Amino acid sequence: MSAIELEARNFNHHRSQVNGIAMHYVTAGHGPPVVLLHGWPETWFAWRKQIPFLAEHFSLIVPDLRGYGDSDKPADGYDKRTMAQDMTELVRYLGYQSVCVVGHDRGARVATRWAKDQPEMIDRMVVLDNIPTRVVFEAMNGQAPPTVLAPGITSGMLARGYWFFLFNQEPDLPEALIAGREEVWLRHWLSSWSYNPQLFEDWEVQEYIRAYSQPGGLRGSFNDYRAGPLDTAQDLEDADRLLELPILTMWGEDFDLVGRWWDVEAVWKTMGTSITAVSIPRCGHLCQEEQPDFVNQQLLKFLESWVGGA
């Protein structure tokens, strides 16, 4: 059993009522509060390689998002405004007024909406391997500014690459096709989205299989994508209002759907006024799992001056 596996089993697990649901979350460390928000198809467990390192400097709050892992999986509430409100209530329940937030993939979408809706709560934000929802759909429709796309990338290529954005929105069909085949489904994503397709050890895959095989585990995550039209509408409402907090964007250089197909720095400069951009070599989509040492050092560098929050 690896040291990380031992750490993961000894983290402090909690379950609290926030915003009408029971939310599972992990806490660790002492110091200014930092929230870590996972992506898809993952859970809080995606941060197991960050928690021991960052806990030496910060009080970490690491939830399973609504619909994921061991949090409740209600039928609705998957628009990012509601999911951000989940985070607001969790942070306040824990006694904090402001935090820093680090979000990967879907978690970055929650973090972005949270920073837009509650700017006084978020001191600074990190987004890992993420292109905002509105920008993705605009580009698929041929409406994105050409400066944010890599040369030669067309709307047709984007539609093909982001096929799962559309498939996951279909009612009932994804669950019907995948239930009972969670391992095949998960191993496909964990392998094909990694620079090293052998990245994940079996015990790590088994934890994700456990999470997505439980009742509602698939439906909750697909409901996250089914909220895409509402998320886009929310994003359009304040598209012209740039985020004014410091933002660090990091991405895997070797993942088509982000690092290879987009000018990620240019994308995030359309979202905020203070952007630090860092690409991660030899890395796919699952940055914090594939290049944890690089990610950890960049996170500490960006967050180390954060001293507030209580």
Phi, psi and omega in degrees: 000131184284163177297321180295321178296318177297316178302313185300326182279347183249006175294159180275114182260142181220164175213119185225154178277120175218134176052036175086003178229160171270120182251129173271137178207158178248142173237153178197152170084184180216147179126196180300143186282137176227130180257132178247121184245122185282171176249203183242139000261081185228192179212191175309330186301339179299340184260012185300334181271350176263326190302310181299325181286308184289334181294344175287347186235336190222160167273114186263138174237116191231089186271159157277122178300158174314129178090353186241155170055234184256013170276163178299155182232070182291172181286336185220185178090024184262001170296151189290337176294317178291318180294326175292323177295326173306316182291319177303313183290326177295315180297317179292322176302324181276359172093016180253148177257335178211153185213170161257149182231138176239122182233137176247132172058240181300325177297328176292328177292319175296316181299319181295315178294322178300315180293328177288317186279329183228062185300333181289344183269338189250113181283318176202163189220141173242133176239126182253122174047060184220134166248125185305148185307310182302318182294320179299310184290324175299318181292321177298332178268007179075021186251000182281147174302134183299338182292342182269349181258148174292153180305135175087355181276125183250166178296326178296319177298318180296317180298320178292315182294323182264028183306325183291335174302322182276314180301317183293344178275345181297135179289129169072323188300313180302317179298318182296324183278332190258331182306130183087350179237028184302324182293315178300315181298312182291318180297328176301309183291315183295328179278310187287340179265009179247142172300319174259105184294348177260020187302316191271130172283160186299321181296330179288316177299319182298327177294320176292321177300317178303314184295317186273351178269348181283162182307127179082356184298321176284312185300320180301315182291325178288327176298330174302314179288326180295342175279001184309313179299320178290321176301316180297318178299318177297319181294325180292330182300324183233032182300330183274355181263108182283145174290134185254006177271160175295133181233129170254123173247128176234150182206156176281127182296338190252019178254119184306311193287353176229284190296324184272333187259348184232155163270092191296321178299317179296321178302311186285341173287345171276354184252331186212168185264346185224090189247128168249127186241131182222121174269151184245114182288154179051052187213137173266216186283328189268065194305310187291339178272325186273323180232063187296322182295316178298311181298315182300317181294320178292322177297315180297318179300319183284326187263348193297337179273000179284120185232353187264200171119329185282000000 
